[in-house]
């Protein structure tokens, strides 16, 4: 796990500018720093040493024949198999790092290698002979990779936007605001900056000074073979999760797992402790009983006899937590669970350098309540349209806030539209009344790959959208802020591919993670999987009406809003007034506004990175 950067320019000050990009990502790699420059191209790397801790694992790394130069962020979990293939073909490796295996395999196979990689990765490889730069990102987008064509003046890439912003114009892209307010995140490939984009998950890009940029897709969740089944082979599921765990145990530094009160992390920990008795599990407790799961986690740890670490943290200093949150997330990001995730990463890093987590289980195995809500709502599509619209018109009158939300769902003409409404976090006003200027209607990314809007599977939508653009962004930035590597066994691409074909993504067993609960009951019979998981929900309404009220009022003042002119001041003021008069349902829309305003102020002040 590391931070990578690259810059191609006219040769003047390229190395100096690249150095700034690298140093802005120092938190991602506290164990080493490397820069390589030649022929107008500069590549940089910050290293978090996980495998092959010595100098043979340092980057940028040059291939044995001197032709290729590589910077790489992530882990290749099948590097043992790839390395064995190299040795069988007569190639002698200088060290034991997965980086070298990746580089020499690329030298042998070229870009045909990328789809066969198993892991989390963002990689850039420069071919000195062809003067071509290959970029690639893992199947699900666990590791980030941003780039800019610099308005035709060169090319740059980095692991974080804070690094890329050192060499681009950095003008805000006003067209992303509707998507940001609707979803609470900015859907890739766009970013908050006009001249920066994200390389999408499952994609490769080739750039050269002569031919420019060409992007291809090598994998997409939209192409999974989805089978609707009512049964699943739990023995095979058990075996396949075990394989995914085994792949993620390679480490030359301390490795443990996160442990909350939920099914996902308990199941991961059960496999880990089976293979490594007494392994470290990490839990954070909170000073609020409403969302403190540490007592349940302690009981679960006792079932497995882990070396259990619990640290209780205070969440009362809301202003300090907000500041840390804004500094960590390098573009507006309104998922408030990013705050406790950031705190968890800080605590975990004091005990381990690598942590296994349960991310991806809800998307793959159907854990979100909204999947069931969509199933219920979509049944109304068979009702005559006039009757459905009449019901939708009446609901706001009799149902209050919930009635208004249900009304908007019923107004949609297909399942995709209904799910888009279920994912909407901005429900204070129509977007036209808050955003200045024209904007496109918020829409999911990647829907063109779907063959049937009416039969859309929400889990697939989430694997393409919510997972990479929200969950994995949060996980990467929060953990790497503290030099912690997080690994996600449930997002093993072979496990997900099998799960789709086994009916776990579209079948009855794909609802409520029933298959995972049954599997956990086998492995930990004492575990009570019927207990509701509380998760990392924060008391946003209480914060905004209490310790953050001053920050909210300042952020939504006319002076601050006029600085960039993106939002209508009168609408914002009405929303704030309604919230302060008791309309608590406006808390999350206001949180989205507060996050943007605080991010913009930090940017304008020059204190970012």
Phi and psi in degrees as a GROMACS rama.xvg file:
@    title "Ramachandran Plot"
@    xaxis  label "Phi"
@    yaxis  label "Psi"
@TYPE xy
-160.711  -174.066  UNK-2
-123.473  132.677  UNK-3
-121.812  157.03  UNK-4
-156.957  154.243  UNK-5
-152.514  150.147  UNK-6
-149.413  128.005  UNK-7
-115.8  124.19  UNK-8
-141.417  -158.523  UNK-9
-87.0153  6.82728  UNK-10
95.565  -21.805  UNK-11
-83.3146  116.885  UNK-12
65.4824  13.7043  UNK-13
-59.9246  -45.8142  UNK-14
-64.2513  -39.3616  UNK-15
-66.5694  -41.2412  UNK-16
-68.6801  -38.6427  UNK-17
-63.0224  -37.4162  UNK-18
-60.6027  -37.8765  UNK-19
-64.3185  -43.4681  UNK-20
-59.734  -43.7343  UNK-21
-64.6796  -46.1644  UNK-22
-70.2742  -24.0449  UNK-23
-69.329  -11.1514  UNK-24
-113.616  23.9088  UNK-25
-58.7495  -33.1228  UNK-26
-64.285  -25.7823  UNK-27
-74.8169  -23.8017  UNK-28
-143.493  82.5773  UNK-29
-78.4347  -5.18733  UNK-30
-99.8027  -4.3791  UNK-31
178.591  158.467  UNK-32
-141.079  133.307  UNK-33
-143.358  146.164  UNK-34
-138.169  140.213  UNK-35
-130.889  133.822  UNK-36
-135.93  135.891  UNK-37
-170.075  132.849  UNK-38
59.3  36.6541  UNK-39
89.8031  -9.86691  UNK-40
-107.259  134.82  UNK-41
-124.312  131.708  UNK-42
-119.894  138.99  UNK-43
-135.202  159.246  UNK-44
-152.523  135.821  UNK-45
-113.101  128.219  UNK-46
-105.788  129.107  UNK-47
-105.086  105.038  UNK-48
-76.0876  120.561  UNK-49
-121.169  -44.6635  UNK-50
-126.639  137.593  UNK-51
56.2509  75.9921  UNK-52
-72.7277  -12.0288  UNK-53
-84.1008  -171.564  UNK-54
-66.5942  -18.6753  UNK-55
-70.2104  -9.1321  UNK-56
-103.013  2.88527  UNK-57
-69.959  153.459  UNK-58
-132.053  161.905  UNK-59
-57.6804  143.555  UNK-60
-111.832  136.15  UNK-61
-106.067  136.226  UNK-62
-64.3329  161.709  UNK-63
-61.2113  -27.6596  UNK-64
-91.6904  -1.76158  UNK-65
81.0614  1.94579  UNK-66
-84.7991  -36.4727  UNK-67
-112.457  144.094  UNK-68
-125.882  133.087  UNK-69
-127.691  138.234  UNK-70
-124.651  137.639  UNK-71
-145.067  134.702  UNK-72
-121.686  123.491  UNK-73
132.127  -157.004  UNK-74
-141.793  136.847  UNK-75
-102.58  109.201  UNK-76
-77.4106  -21.7532  UNK-77
-101.726  30.076  UNK-78
-69.8533  -25.4203  UNK-79
-62.3951  -46.7392  UNK-80
-64.8725  -42.5823  UNK-81
-65.065  -39.147  UNK-82
-64.8689  -38.3053  UNK-83
-62.8731  -38.1051  UNK-84
-64.4351  -40.6125  UNK-85
-62.3987  -46.59  UNK-86
-63.9817  -36.9292  UNK-87
-63.8728  -30.3815  UNK-88
-88.832  5.86848  UNK-89
95.1882  7.82176  UNK-90
-88.6093  125.677  UNK-91
-97.1134  124.285  UNK-92
-88.074  144.406  UNK-93
-82.1053  -26.0285  UNK-94
-141.028  -156.761  UNK-95
-123.873  17.8311  UNK-96
-82.8128  151.074  UNK-97
-69.8928  -24.1645  UNK-98
-61.4653  -46.5221  UNK-99
-65.4107  -39.5507  UNK-100
-61.8554  -43.1341  UNK-101
-60.3736  -48.7327  UNK-102
-63.9354  -47.0704  UNK-103
-70.9235  -30.8587  UNK-104
-67.634  -37.728  UNK-105
-65.8728  -40.7766  UNK-106
-58.5691  -34.9397  UNK-107
-83.2449  -38.3063  UNK-108
-113.198  -15.9581  UNK-109
71.2846  -153.941  UNK-110
-69.6555  -12.1202  UNK-111
-63.0071  -18.3807  UNK-112
-67.8005  -36.2411  UNK-113
-54.5952  -48.6204  UNK-114
-61.7125  -21.1436  UNK-115
-87.9671  -5.54942  UNK-116
-72.8394  139.528  UNK-117
-120.4  115.255  UNK-118
160.255  -159.743  UNK-119
-122.27  126.718  UNK-120
-159.489  147.46  UNK-121
-134.342  119.8  UNK-122
-134.313  146.132  UNK-123
-131.365  127.81  UNK-124
-129.228  122.857  UNK-125
-98.19  127.106  UNK-126
-96.6277  105.526  UNK-127
-66.9565  -29.3951  UNK-128
-73.6952  -47.6239  UNK-129
-87.6179  -9.70061  UNK-130
54.6651  51.5734  UNK-131
-125.434  138.736  UNK-132
-109.913  121.782  UNK-133
-102.608  127.752  UNK-134
-114.557  143.179  UNK-135
-148.145  148.445  UNK-136
-131.398  146.859  UNK-137
-64.2294  169.772  UNK-138
-56.033  -44.6891  UNK-139
-100.773  -7.24257  UNK-140
82.8239  35.1107  UNK-141
-65.8453  -34.8588  UNK-142
-108.694  132.748  UNK-143
-82.5385  155.839  UNK-144
-155.067  113.689  UNK-145
-110.614  150.624  UNK-146
-146.403  165.758  UNK-147
-147.907  138.005  UNK-148
-86.4849  1.78981  UNK-149
53.7201  39.7764  UNK-150
52.7657  39.4419  UNK-151
83.3544  2.45431  UNK-152
-97.2026  7.19502  UNK-153
152.68  -153.393  UNK-154
-153.448  142.267  UNK-155
-145.339  150.321  UNK-156
-147.44  160.007  UNK-157
-165.084  164.223  UNK-158
-76.0436  -25.6711  UNK-159
-133.072  148.526  UNK-160
-65.7182  -28.0582  UNK-161
-61.5068  -33.1041  UNK-162
-75.2338  -44.9763  UNK-163
-64.1788  -32.9864  UNK-164
-66.2658  -11.656  UNK-165
-72.4638  -17.8376  UNK-166
-127.223  4.72569  UNK-167
-116.126  170.583  UNK-168
-63.1003  -39.5792  UNK-169
77.1114  26.59  UNK-170
-76.6734  138.028  UNK-171
-69.1179  135.734  UNK-172
-89.0937  100.888  UNK-173
-63.8902  -21.9949  UNK-174
-71.5171  -13.421  UNK-175
-87.6523  -6.19395  UNK-176
-65.47  -35.7349  UNK-177
-63.8125  -43.5246  UNK-178
-64.7491  -42.0863  UNK-179
-60.8945  -47.1126  UNK-180
-67.7882  -37.9457  UNK-181
-67.1976  -49.0586  UNK-182
-97.6543  -22.212  UNK-183
87.4978  2.52434  UNK-184
-147.67  168.179  UNK-185
-101.471  112.502  UNK-186
-64.5535  133.133  UNK-187
-71.8996  155.631  UNK-188
-84.2199  -3.45859  UNK-189
-73.7706  159.646  UNK-190
-133.054  -177.914  UNK-191
-68.8955  -17.0843  UNK-192
-101.431  140.824  UNK-193
-61.5472  -37.3212  UNK-194
-107.514  31.0999  UNK-195
-137.565  139.327  UNK-196
-134.666  162.81  UNK-197
-100.741  138.01  UNK-198
-73.635  126.064  UNK-199
-70.8027  154.803  UNK-200
-54.0907  146.405  UNK-201
67.2204  25.4639  UNK-202
-122.715  155.084  UNK-203
-125.638  148.563  UNK-204
-133.512  143.851  UNK-205
-123.544  126.133  UNK-206
-128.012  139.851  UNK-207
-142.37  154.38  UNK-208
-61.4966  -25.2166  UNK-209
-88.2732  -39.3499  UNK-210
-110.976  -6.20564  UNK-211
80.6331  -150.488  UNK-212
-109.572  133.657  UNK-213
-133.904  126.942  UNK-214
-115.622  136.01  UNK-215
-130.544  155.713  UNK-216
-105.329  126.351  UNK-217
-104.508  -12.223  UNK-218
-160.319  145.894  UNK-219
-150.886  139.621  UNK-220
-63.0162  -23.0357  UNK-221
-65.1053  -18.8722  UNK-222
-97.797  5.67802  UNK-223
-62.3856  146.706  UNK-224
-82.3048  95.1924  UNK-225
-86.351  123.349  UNK-226
-119.293  130.373  UNK-227
-88.2622  110.454  UNK-228
-132.436  153.398  UNK-229
-102.971  1.2806  UNK-230
-140.63  160.59  UNK-231
-147.037  148.911  UNK-232
-83.3862  101.675  UNK-233
-65.3829  -30.8958  UNK-234
-63.4623  -42.7168  UNK-235
-71.0472  -37.7397  UNK-236
-59.3594  -44.7885  UNK-237
-57.7553  -46.3384  UNK-238
-64.8186  -41.4754  UNK-239
-71.843  -36.9041  UNK-240
-64.7662  -39.0913  UNK-241
-59.677  -40.8003  UNK-242
-63.4854  -42.7142  UNK-243
-61.7796  -39.0154  UNK-244
-64.6539  -48.5216  UNK-245
-56.8892  -39.3718  UNK-246
-61.2341  -27.2745  UNK-247
-101.406  15.2588  UNK-248
-98.8996  -4.99031  UNK-249
-68.0384  119.252  UNK-250
-168.582  139.123  UNK-251
-100.438  10.9264  UNK-252
-130.594  174.324  UNK-253
-62.1964  132.762  UNK-254
-128.348  135.958  UNK-255
-145.265  -156.804  UNK-256
-145.735  150.337  UNK-257
-71.1513  149.11  UNK-258
-143.451  114.437  UNK-259
-105.245  -154.827  UNK-260
-96.6847  6.77393  UNK-261
-98.6516  172.448  UNK-262
-65.5449  -44.15  UNK-263
-60.0886  -53.4054  UNK-264
-70.0503  -31.298  UNK-265
-64.7875  -41.061  UNK-266
-66.1751  -44.3693  UNK-267
-59.4318  -46.6562  UNK-268
-62.9735  -33.0287  UNK-269
-65.4523  -38.3021  UNK-270
-69.866  -41.092  UNK-271
-62.3287  -48.3979  UNK-272
-71.3285  -24.5791  UNK-273
-63.9906  -36.5553  UNK-274
-89.6931  -29.7006  UNK-275
-134.094  83.4056  UNK-276
-54.2478  137.776  UNK-277
78.2407  13.3839  UNK-278
-58.1284  155.603  UNK-279
-78.861  130.449  UNK-280
-119.138  142.649  UNK-281
-122.253  130.781  UNK-282
-133.298  142.561  UNK-283
-107.852  136.138  UNK-284
-103.237  153.574  UNK-285
-117.188  156.858  UNK-286
-83.2698  17.8566  UNK-287
-124.252  120.318  UNK-288
-66.8182  -19.2934  UNK-289
-63.748  -30.1294  UNK-290
-137.742  30.1374  UNK-291
-96.2287  112.103  UNK-292
-101.519  7.69669  UNK-293
-62.7423  -34.2237  UNK-294
-61.4919  -43.3866  UNK-295
-65.2492  -41.1595  UNK-296
-63.5469  -37.7893  UNK-297
-63.1867  -39.8003  UNK-298
-64.118  -44.0972  UNK-299
-62.4785  -43.2444  UNK-300
-60.1572  -37.2275  UNK-301
-63.7587  -32.4482  UNK-302
-63.3896  -29.1119  UNK-303
-106.388  -3.35665  UNK-304
56.407  49.0816  UNK-305
-83.5095  166.417  UNK-306
-85.0182  94.6036  UNK-307
-96.1483  130.951  UNK-308
-114.046  124.618  UNK-309
-124.35  126.557  UNK-310
-124.008  125.539  UNK-311
-89.5596  127.367  UNK-312
-117.83  150.086  UNK-313
-91.1022  132.603  UNK-314
-111.2  21.2972  UNK-315
-82.3237  -25.1251  UNK-316
-85.6549  76.4698  UNK-317
-62.6858  -36.6824  UNK-318
-66.0464  -44.0245  UNK-319
-64.3239  -39.955  UNK-320
-65.3556  -39.6833  UNK-321
-61.9257  -43.36  UNK-322
-62.0983  -43.7068  UNK-323
-62.8067  -39.0721  UNK-324
-62.9705  -47.5868  UNK-325
-65.7959  -37.7584  UNK-326
-68.6449  -30.5221  UNK-327
-77.4996  -47.9593  UNK-328
-87.5649  120.307  UNK-329
-85.2598  5.49705  UNK-330
-151.722  165.221  UNK-331
-52.6473  129.095  UNK-332
-149.717  111.65  UNK-333
-100.826  10.7969  UNK-334
-77.5581  103.691  UNK-335
-65.456  -17.4778  UNK-336
-67.6076  -8.56073  UNK-337
-63.1811  -24.497  UNK-338
-70.3756  -57.0631  UNK-339
-64.199  -28.3858  UNK-340
-64.3186  -39.3637  UNK-341
-63.6979  -41.8592  UNK-342
-66.5792  -42.49  UNK-343
-59.8669  -42.2141  UNK-344
-63.0832  -39.699  UNK-345
-63.3372  -43.2201  UNK-346
-66.372  -45.8694  UNK-347
-61.076  -36.925  UNK-348
-65.9005  -19.8599  UNK-349
-73.426  -13.3517  UNK-350
-121.334  -30.8296  UNK-351
-140.425  166  UNK-352
-107.5  -21.4233  UNK-353
-127.552  132.991  UNK-354
-132.927  130.494  UNK-355
-81.7124  144.111  UNK-356
-139.548  169.343  UNK-357
-96.5957  16.2527  UNK-358
-59.9857  140.786  UNK-359
97.1646  -16.1499  UNK-360
-64.3885  -39.6849  UNK-361
-65.1978  -40.3161  UNK-362
-71.8297  -41.9446  UNK-363
-78.0819  -40.2175  UNK-364
-108.869  13.1677  UNK-365
74.7436  47.3997  UNK-366
-87.7397  -16.8021  UNK-367
-81.0638  137.963  UNK-368
-60.2241  -30.2716  UNK-369
-63.0766  -21.6167  UNK-370
-65.9713  -39.9856  UNK-371
-72.1124  -35.9684  UNK-372
-62.5604  -41.6719  UNK-373
-63.5654  -41.7193  UNK-374
-58.3894  -40.8903  UNK-375
-70.8677  -46.2941  UNK-376
-65.06  -36.58  UNK-377
-69.2768  -17.4946  UNK-378
-64.3885  -24.5009  UNK-379
-72.6947  -11.811  UNK-380
-65.0805  -19.6769  UNK-381
-83.5754  -10.0021  UNK-382
-77.5009  140.824  UNK-383
-50.3401  139.474  UNK-384
-58.4185  -39.9518  UNK-385
-63.2901  -37.9825  UNK-386
-69.9783  -40.8625  UNK-387
-64.3854  -40.3345  UNK-388
-68.1058  -33.617  UNK-389
-66.0217  -41.9699  UNK-390
-64.0502  -40.7446  UNK-391
-62.9742  -36.7886  UNK-392
-69.9076  -31.3664  UNK-393
-82.2229  -26.8202  UNK-394
-59.3632  -41.977  UNK-395
-61.8785  -27.81  UNK-396
-74.3459  -40.4573  UNK-397
-100.395  -16.5086  UNK-398
-112.123  2.93289  UNK-399
61.2631  -143.237  UNK-400
-61.1446  -46.1476  UNK-401
-64.3726  -36.3189  UNK-402
-63.1186  -39.2131  UNK-403
-65.6768  -40.4828  UNK-404
-66.7123  -44.5547  UNK-405
-63.4778  -36.2407  UNK-406
-58.6488  -45.5886  UNK-407
-65.3372  -33.6852  UNK-408
-66.8203  -44.9128  UNK-409
-67.6346  -22.4262  UNK-410
-73.3883  -13.3858  UNK-411
-76.0301  150.75  UNK-412
-95.7615  -6.23818  UNK-413
-153.553  171.415  UNK-414
-62.3835  -36.4212  UNK-415
-62.7686  -43.8582  UNK-416
-64.2536  -39.7874  UNK-417
-61.7566  -41.4147  UNK-418
-70.1626  -34.8282  UNK-419
-60.0842  -38.5325  UNK-420
-70.3153  -36.6171  UNK-421
-63.5767  -28.8556  UNK-422
-88.5229  -1.12126  UNK-423
-76.4065  128.109  UNK-424
-103.254  -16.0797  UNK-425
-95.5817  110.076  UNK-426
-137.354  23.895  UNK-427
-80.3996  -41.3385  UNK-428
-150.48  164.68  UNK-429
-60.3184  143.754  UNK-430
-59.6009  -31.0578  UNK-431
-61.0349  -25.1497  UNK-432
-89.671  -8.99023  UNK-433
-111.303  -32.4887  UNK-434
-98.2224  131.118  UNK-435
-77.9443  144.231  UNK-436
82.5275  173.237  UNK-437
-76.3806  148.422  UNK-438
-151.789  151.786  UNK-439
-77.6921  155.055  UNK-440
-66.9777  131.239  UNK-441
-56.7736  135.713  UNK-442
-146.451  152.434  UNK-443
-65.3222  147.702  UNK-444
-82.1006  147.51  UNK-445
82.2914  9.20963  UNK-446
-71.856  -17.818  UNK-447
-64.9459  -21.0022  UNK-448
-82.4975  -7.98912  UNK-449
-88.0775  136.312  UNK-450
-84.7472  -22.0912  UNK-451
-146.939  108.196  UNK-452
-64.8483  -30.8874  UNK-453
-77.0061  -24.4515  UNK-454
-105.8  19.1021  UNK-455
-60.0956  138.549  UNK-456
-95.3933  117.433  UNK-457
-63.3032  -28.5085  UNK-458
-65.9064  -35.7874  UNK-459
-67.1682  -42.493  UNK-460
-56.9704  -42.9686  UNK-461
-68.4212  -37.4046  UNK-462
-64.0232  -28.2985  UNK-463
-89.9606  -29  UNK-464
-116.461  -75.6005  UNK-465
-60.4261  -42.0192  UNK-466
-61.7637  -56.8831  UNK-467
-74.7878  -29.2104  UNK-468
-91.026  -17.2656  UNK-469
-121.59  -68.8935  UNK-470
-58.9967  -48.5722  UNK-471
-76.8902  -29.4798  UNK-472
-61.5442  -48.5829  UNK-473
-58.8425  -46.7611  UNK-474
-64.8596  -45.1358  UNK-475
-65.0433  -50.9499  UNK-476
-67.5603  -38.9043  UNK-477
-68.3076  -43.6525  UNK-478
-74.142  -43.6314  UNK-479
-71.6437  -18.0493  UNK-480
-59.6377  -28.0356  UNK-481
-113.975  16.202  UNK-482
63.8252  38.6734  UNK-483
-114.303  132.978  UNK-484
-95.6175  127.062  UNK-485
-111.4  133.259  UNK-486
-118.978  143.191  UNK-487
-122.789  88.6133  UNK-488
-59.1084  -33.1394  UNK-489
-67.4785  -14.2229  UNK-490
-101.617  21.5881  UNK-491
-63.4666  123.554  UNK-492
-63.506  -32.8202  UNK-493
-70.5586  -37.5549  UNK-494
-64.3533  -43.2358  UNK-495
-66.2654  -42.1013  UNK-496
-60.8947  -44.6446  UNK-497
-64.3331  -42.1727  UNK-498
-60.5414  -38.8347  UNK-499
-63.2516  -45.6641  UNK-500
-71.1823  -21.2567  UNK-501
-91.0558  2.54441  UNK-502
88.4113  8.4248  UNK-503
-80.4339  -14.5795  UNK-504
-97.9037  -29.4784  UNK-505
-120.538  -13.2738  UNK-506
-88.551  -178.643  UNK-507
-59.19  -34.4038  UNK-508
-74.3817  -6.70798  UNK-509
-89.2745  9.76059  UNK-510
-106.697  132.763  UNK-511
66.4376  19.2873  UNK-512
51.7529  37.4421  UNK-513
-60.7179  -36.1498  UNK-514
-66.2028  -40.9572  UNK-515
-65.9988  -38.3848  UNK-516
-65.4603  -40.5151  UNK-517
-65.8652  -38.4368  UNK-518
-67.1002  -41.0788  UNK-519
-65.5097  -34.8331  UNK-520
-62.6791  -32.4054  UNK-521
-67.6936  -43.7096  UNK-522
-82.5331  -36.2523  UNK-523
-131.139  80.6648  UNK-524
-58.4418  -25.0519  UNK-525
-79.8189  -13.6347  UNK-526
-71.7138  134.379  UNK-527
-95.7422  94.603  UNK-528
-81.0371  -3.59008  UNK-529
-80.8967  -12.0868  UNK-530
-67.406  133.262  UNK-531
-70.2199  134.891  UNK-532
-84.699  133.215  UNK-533
-89.4945  -29.9217  UNK-534
70.0438  -162.628  UNK-535
-104.667  44.1355  UNK-536
-76.4886  133.919  UNK-537
-102.372  153.6  UNK-538
-79.9412  67.0218  UNK-539
-59.7542  -44.4861  UNK-540
-60.6474  -42.6253  UNK-541
-65.9783  -39.0599  UNK-542
-63.6571  -46.3862  UNK-543
-68.2476  -30.2716  UNK-544
-87.9346  -6.06609  UNK-545
-124.316  -105.317  UNK-546
-64.9938  -21.3904  UNK-547
-102.407  7.34062  UNK-548
-61.4938  -42.3659  UNK-549
-61.4297  -42.7347  UNK-550
-64.556  -39.8208  UNK-551
-63.25  -47.2817  UNK-552
-65.3112  -38.2146  UNK-553
-68.4078  -43.7898  UNK-554
-64.5857  -30.8251  UNK-555
-100.885  14.5428  UNK-556
-69.6079  156.449  UNK-557
-60.2744  -38.1752  UNK-558
-60.606  -47.1064  UNK-559
-67.8441  -39.1825  UNK-560
-68.8444  -34.0286  UNK-561
-74.6114  -14.7336  UNK-562
-59.4048  -39.3753  UNK-563
-114.766  -20.1423  UNK-564
69.7459  22.476  UNK-565
-82.9966  -27.8941  UNK-566
-118.058  152.385  UNK-567
-80.3919  119.149  UNK-568
-61.5871  -40.8787  UNK-569
-64.9117  -38.3025  UNK-570
-67.3742  -43.4787  UNK-571
-59.5432  -44.0989  UNK-572
-62.8469  -37.4209  UNK-573
-66.743  -39.0791  UNK-574
-66.2709  -43.4871  UNK-575
-61.0738  -45.5296  UNK-576
-62.5374  -40.641  UNK-577
-64.7057  -41.1139  UNK-578
-63.0459  -45.7028  UNK-579
-69.536  -18.0876  UNK-580
-90.2638  2.18227  UNK-581
121.423  -1.64813  UNK-582
-81.0655  76.3383  UNK-583
-67.3008  -17.1911  UNK-584
-66.5531  -13.3719  UNK-585
-86.9712  3.39807  UNK-586
-62.0992  -46.428  UNK-587
-71.4392  -38.9588  UNK-588
-58.1486  -41.393  UNK-589
-68.2428  -34.9563  UNK-590
-59.4219  -42.3831  UNK-591
-59.7996  -43.3783  UNK-592
-65.4614  -43.6885  UNK-593
-60.7663  -45.1589  UNK-594
-60.1233  -45.7115  UNK-595
-62.1872  -46.6273  UNK-596
-63.512  -39.9157  UNK-597
-70.1285  -38.3534  UNK-598
-62.5795  -45.1563  UNK-599
-64.744  -37.8201  UNK-600
-67.5501  -40.301  UNK-601
-62.5248  -41.7285  UNK-602
-63.6265  -47.1215  UNK-603
-66.8371  -27.6618  UNK-604
-74.263  -15.9405  UNK-605
81.2213  3.85797  UNK-606
-83.7145  -14.5804  UNK-607
-79.4688  131.549  UNK-608
